[in-house]
Amino acid sequence: MRYLITGAAGFLGAPLANRLIQAGHRVVGLDDLSTGDPERLSSEVHLVRGDVNDRPKLWSLLQDVDCVYHLAARVIVPESVLYPSEYNQVNVGGTVSLMEAMRDVGVRRVVFVSSGTIYGNQRTQPLRESCRPNPRSPYAVSKLSAEYYIRSIGDLWGIETVCLRVFNAYGPGQRMPPTNAPVIPYCIRQALDHGTIVVHGEGKQTRDYVYIDDVVDAMAAASSMPDINRLIINVGSGKETSVNDIIKRVVEITHAKPEIVMNKTHDSGPARMCADLGLAKRKLGFSPKVSLAEGLKRTIESDPRFRKK
């Protein structure tokens, strides 16, 4: 098969592209390289630098494509609070531009990588896809809006659509923005640099941390499985882990002694998040293979600072 991956040089896009190449498929990648790293891609991936809102470029790249993976997005939640218009332009506008180009060219399936942040605070856990969304940030709103656009446009124009709500993915090569870094790479960096780990809230809030290889398994399956048109499917580990437990595990693996500071006045987001994987198991044959202990070990051991110890 021939695939187009938007956001192909990103944390999720690059390993997906490499997996598809290894399986013998042809892959074209589109990425504006604002955050992506082309060095992570196989030389067999045809990477084009460009914007997902560039429709003429999309038309040319979509020729003879069997399926599109749409991962291009702005993804930093606090940043979205400051720049909601940019997040709407890229995450929503870019999605609509892509769907219009797919319609024009005749591509008939898209796998959209959405986010578990769409759920926000919920009374019951684990979170099923039938939960009413409760987005708490412009980022989450943009992802939910993109889901609605993809499914409605797909229905109108005969395009098969699958939306994967990925929870807290982690693993080697995860981007570290200067501020508001994801919990796991932040804790690893601070531990290896003998720095201070600041815990927002009391550290009891839980998230569903899923290793990058497991996410790629789910994404790869979604392009070819039958009877999944219009479905929204959770992708996670099916387990919830507190921030305090992440810190404890990172410290144990690194043998570091970072100072831990509690910032209890900070809004730490939803109290609990855990994905129900029933639909993923039934429709994608998905079952996470990498435990948190093993995933953290692999991630830490891949860090050059750890290897120098």
C-alpha positions as CSV (number, residue, x, y, z in Angstrom):
1,M,0.0,0.0,0.0
2,R,1.0,3.6,-0.4
3,Y,0.5,5.9,2.6
4,L,0.7,9.7,3.2
5,I,1.6,10.6,6.8
6,T,1.1,14.2,7.9
7,G,3.4,15.1,10.8
8,A,5.7,12.3,9.6
9,A,8.8,13.5,11.3
10,G,7.2,13.8,14.8
11,F,7.3,11.7,17.9
12,L,4.5,9.4,16.7
13,G,4.8,9.9,13.0
14,A,8.4,8.9,12.5
15,P,8.2,5.4,14.1
16,L,4.9,4.8,12.3
17,A,6.5,5.7,9.0
18,N,9.5,3.4,9.7
19,R,7.2,0.5,10.7
20,L,5.3,0.8,7.5
21,I,8.5,0.9,5.4
22,Q,9.7,-2.2,7.2
23,A,6.4,-3.9,6.3
24,G,7.1,-3.2,2.6
25,H,4.8,-0.3,2.1
26,R,5.5,3.0,0.3
27,V,5.4,6.1,2.5
28,V,5.2,9.8,1.7
29,G,5.6,12.2,4.6
30,L,4.5,15.8,5.0
31,D,5.9,17.9,7.9
32,D,6.6,21.6,8.4
33,L,9.6,20.5,10.6
34,S,8.6,23.1,13.3
35,T,9.1,20.4,15.9
36,G,9.8,17.2,13.9
37,D,13.2,15.6,13.3
38,P,13.8,14.2,9.8
39,E,16.9,12.3,11.1
40,R,14.5,9.8,12.8
41,L,13.0,8.7,9.5
42,S,14.1,5.8,7.3
43,S,15.9,7.0,4.1
44,E,13.1,5.2,2.2
45,V,10.5,7.7,3.4
46,H,9.9,10.4,0.9
47,L,9.7,13.4,3.2
48,V,8.3,16.7,1.9
49,R,8.5,19.9,3.9
50,G,5.3,21.7,3.9
51,D,2.1,23.0,5.6
52,V,-1.0,20.8,6.0
53,N,-3.0,23.8,4.8
54,D,-1.2,23.9,1.5
55,R,-3.8,22.4,-0.7
56,P,-1.9,22.3,-4.0
57,K,0.9,20.4,-2.2
58,L,-1.7,18.0,-0.7
59,W,-3.2,17.3,-4.1
60,S,0.2,16.3,-5.5
61,L,1.2,14.2,-2.5
62,L,-2.2,12.3,-2.4
63,Q,-1.8,10.9,-5.9
64,D,-2.1,7.1,-5.8
65,V,-2.3,7.1,-2.0
66,D,-4.4,4.3,-0.4
67,C,-4.7,5.7,3.1
68,V,-3.7,8.8,5.0
69,Y,-2.5,9.0,8.6
70,H,-3.2,12.5,9.9
71,L,-0.9,13.4,12.8
72,A,0.1,17.0,11.9
73,A,-0.9,19.2,14.8
74,R,0.1,21.7,17.5
75,V,0.1,19.7,20.7
76,I,1.3,21.7,23.8
77,V,-1.8,22.3,26.0
78,P,-0.5,25.4,27.9
79,E,0.6,26.9,24.6
80,S,-2.9,26.4,23.2
81,V,-4.3,28.6,26.0
82,L,-2.0,31.4,24.8
83,Y,-2.5,30.9,21.1
84,P,-5.9,29.3,20.5
85,S,-6.2,30.9,17.0
86,E,-3.0,29.1,15.9
87,Y,-4.3,25.8,17.3
88,N,-7.6,26.2,15.5
89,Q,-5.8,27.1,12.2
90,V,-3.5,24.1,12.2
91,N,-5.5,21.4,14.1
92,V,-8.9,22.2,12.7
93,G,-8.2,24.2,9.5
94,G,-5.5,21.8,8.4
95,T,-7.8,18.8,9.0
96,V,-10.5,20.4,6.8
97,S,-7.9,21.2,4.1
98,L,-6.7,17.6,4.1
99,M,-10.2,16.1,3.9
100,E,-11.1,18.4,0.9
101,A,-7.9,17.4,-0.9
102,M,-8.7,13.7,-0.2
103,R,-12.1,14.2,-1.7
104,D,-10.7,15.9,-4.8
105,V,-8.1,13.2,-5.4
106,G,-10.3,10.2,-4.4
107,V,-8.5,8.8,-1.3
108,R,-10.9,6.7,0.6
109,R,-9.5,6.1,4.1
110,V,-8.0,8.4,6.8
111,V,-6.7,7.5,10.3
112,F,-6.8,10.5,12.5
113,V,-4.7,10.6,15.6
114,S,-6.7,12.4,18.2
115,S,-6.2,12.7,22.0
116,G,-7.4,11.4,25.3
117,T,-7.5,15.0,26.6
118,I,-10.9,15.3,24.9
119,Y,-12.5,13.5,27.9
120,G,-11.4,16.0,30.5
121,N,-12.8,15.4,34.0
122,Q,-15.1,12.4,34.1
123,R,-16.9,10.8,37.1
124,T,-16.2,7.2,36.1
125,Q,-13.1,5.4,35.1
126,P,-11.9,3.8,32.9
127,L,-13.0,6.1,30.1
128,R,-15.1,4.6,27.4
129,E,-15.5,6.1,23.9
130,S,-19.2,6.7,24.7
131,C,-18.3,9.2,27.5
132,R,-19.5,12.8,26.8
133,P,-16.4,14.9,25.9
134,N,-15.4,17.5,28.4
135,P,-12.4,19.4,26.8
136,R,-10.5,21.7,29.2
137,S,-8.2,23.5,26.8
138,P,-8.2,24.9,23.2
139,Y,-5.9,22.0,22.2
140,A,-8.5,19.5,23.4
141,V,-11.3,21.5,21.7
142,S,-9.3,21.6,18.4
143,K,-8.9,17.8,18.5
144,L,-12.6,17.2,19.2
145,S,-13.6,19.7,16.5
146,A,-11.3,17.8,14.0
147,E,-13.0,14.5,15.0
148,Y,-16.4,16.0,14.2
149,Y,-15.2,17.4,10.9
150,I,-13.5,14.2,9.8
151,R,-16.5,12.0,10.6
152,S,-19.1,14.3,9.1
153,I,-17.1,15.0,5.9
154,G,-16.3,11.3,5.6
155,D,-20.0,10.5,5.7
156,L,-20.8,13.2,3.1
157,W,-18.0,12.3,0.7
158,G,-17.7,8.5,1.1
159,I,-14.3,8.6,2.9
160,E,-13.7,5.9,5.6
161,T,-12.6,7.5,8.8
162,V,-11.1,6.1,12.1
163,C,-10.2,8.4,15.0
164,L,-7.7,7.1,17.6
165,R,-7.8,8.8,20.9
166,V,-4.2,8.3,22.1
167,F,-3.6,8.9,25.8
168,N,-0.2,9.9,27.3
169,A,2.3,8.4,24.8
170,Y,6.0,8.3,25.9
171,G,9.2,6.7,24.8
172,P,12.7,7.4,23.3
173,G,12.9,10.6,21.3
174,Q,10.0,12.4,22.8
175,R,10.3,16.2,22.3
176,M,11.2,18.3,25.3
177,P,9.8,21.8,24.9
178,P,11.5,24.5,27.0
179,T,8.5,24.8,29.3
180,N,5.5,22.6,30.1
181,A,7.2,19.3,29.2
182,P,5.3,16.0,29.4
183,V,5.6,14.3,32.8
184,I,7.9,11.4,31.9
185,P,10.6,13.1,29.8
186,Y,10.5,16.0,32.3
187,C,11.1,13.7,35.3
188,I,13.9,11.8,33.4
189,R,15.6,15.0,32.4
190,Q,15.5,16.5,35.9
191,A,16.7,13.3,37.5
192,L,19.6,12.8,35.1
193,D,20.6,16.5,35.3
194,H,20.4,16.4,39.2
195,G,17.8,19.1,39.0
196,T,14.6,19.8,40.8
197,I,11.3,18.1,40.0
198,V,8.3,20.4,40.5
199,V,5.1,18.5,41.1
200,H,1.9,20.4,40.3
201,G,-0.9,19.6,42.7
202,E,-0.3,16.8,45.1
203,G,1.0,14.4,42.6
204,K,-1.9,12.0,43.1
205,Q,-3.5,12.8,39.7
206,T,-3.3,9.8,37.4
207,R,-2.8,9.4,33.7
208,D,-2.7,6.5,31.3
209,Y,0.9,6.2,30.0
210,V,1.3,4.2,26.9
211,Y,4.6,3.2,25.3
212,I,5.4,4.5,21.8
213,D,5.7,1.0,20.2
214,D,2.2,0.0,21.4
215,V,0.8,3.2,19.9
216,V,2.4,2.4,16.6
217,D,0.9,-1.1,16.8
218,A,-2.6,0.4,17.1
219,M,-2.0,3.0,14.3
220,A,-0.6,0.4,11.9
221,A,-3.6,-1.9,12.5
222,A,-6.1,0.9,11.9
223,S,-5.3,1.4,8.2
224,S,-6.4,-2.1,7.1
225,M,-8.9,-3.5,9.6
226,P,-12.4,-4.0,8.3
227,D,-15.6,-2.7,9.9
228,I,-14.1,0.2,11.7
229,N,-15.5,3.1,9.6
230,R,-16.6,6.1,11.7
231,L,-15.3,4.5,14.9
232,I,-13.5,6.4,17.7
233,I,-11.1,4.1,19.5
234,N,-9.0,4.6,22.6
235,V,-5.3,3.8,22.5
236,G,-3.7,3.6,25.9
237,S,-2.3,1.1,28.4
238,G,-5.5,0.5,30.2
239,K,-3.8,1.4,33.5
240,E,-3.6,4.6,35.5
241,T,-0.4,5.8,37.2
242,S,0.0,8.7,39.5
243,V,2.7,11.4,39.0
244,N,4.2,10.5,42.3
245,D,4.6,6.9,41.2
246,I,6.3,8.0,37.9
247,I,8.8,10.0,39.9
248,K,9.4,7.1,42.2
249,R,10.0,4.7,39.3
250,V,12.3,7.2,37.5
251,V,14.4,7.7,40.6
252,E,14.7,4.0,41.1
253,I,16.0,3.4,37.6
254,T,18.3,6.4,37.4
255,H,19.6,6.1,41.0
256,A,19.3,9.9,41.1
257,K,18.4,12.1,44.1
258,P,16.5,15.0,42.7
259,E,14.9,17.6,44.9
260,I,11.1,17.3,44.8
261,V,9.1,20.4,45.2
262,M,5.3,20.4,45.6
263,N,3.4,23.2,43.9
264,K,-0.1,22.5,45.4
265,T,-1.6,25.8,44.1
266,H,-1.2,24.8,40.4
267,D,-4.1,23.4,38.4
268,S,-2.9,19.9,37.6
269,G,-5.8,19.0,35.3
270,P,-8.2,16.1,35.6
271,A,-7.8,14.0,38.7
272,R,-7.8,10.7,36.9
273,M,-7.5,9.4,33.4
274,C,-7.5,5.8,32.3
275,A,-8.5,4.3,28.9
276,D,-11.0,1.6,28.4
277,L,-9.5,-0.7,25.8
278,G,-12.4,-3.0,25.1
279,L,-13.2,-1.5,21.6
280,A,-9.5,-1.4,20.7
281,K,-9.1,-5.1,21.5
282,R,-12.2,-6.1,19.6
283,K,-11.7,-3.9,16.5
284,L,-7.9,-3.6,16.2
285,G,-6.8,-6.7,18.0
286,F,-4.9,-4.2,20.2
287,S,-3.3,-5.2,23.5
288,P,-0.4,-3.2,25.0
289,K,2.8,-5.3,25.2
290,V,5.2,-3.0,27.0
291,S,4.7,-2.5,30.7
292,L,5.4,0.9,32.4
293,A,8.4,-0.5,34.1
294,E,9.9,-1.8,30.9
295,G,8.9,1.3,28.9
296,L,10.6,3.6,31.4
297,K,13.7,1.5,31.4
298,R,14.0,1.6,27.6
299,T,13.3,5.3,27.6
300,I,15.9,6.1,30.2
301,E,18.5,3.8,28.8
302,S,18.2,5.5,25.4
303,D,19.0,8.9,26.9
304,P,22.7,9.9,26.1
305,R,23.0,11.3,29.7
306,F,22.2,8.0,31.2
307,R,24.6,6.1,28.9
308,K,27.4,8.5,30.0
309,K,27.0,7.6,33.7
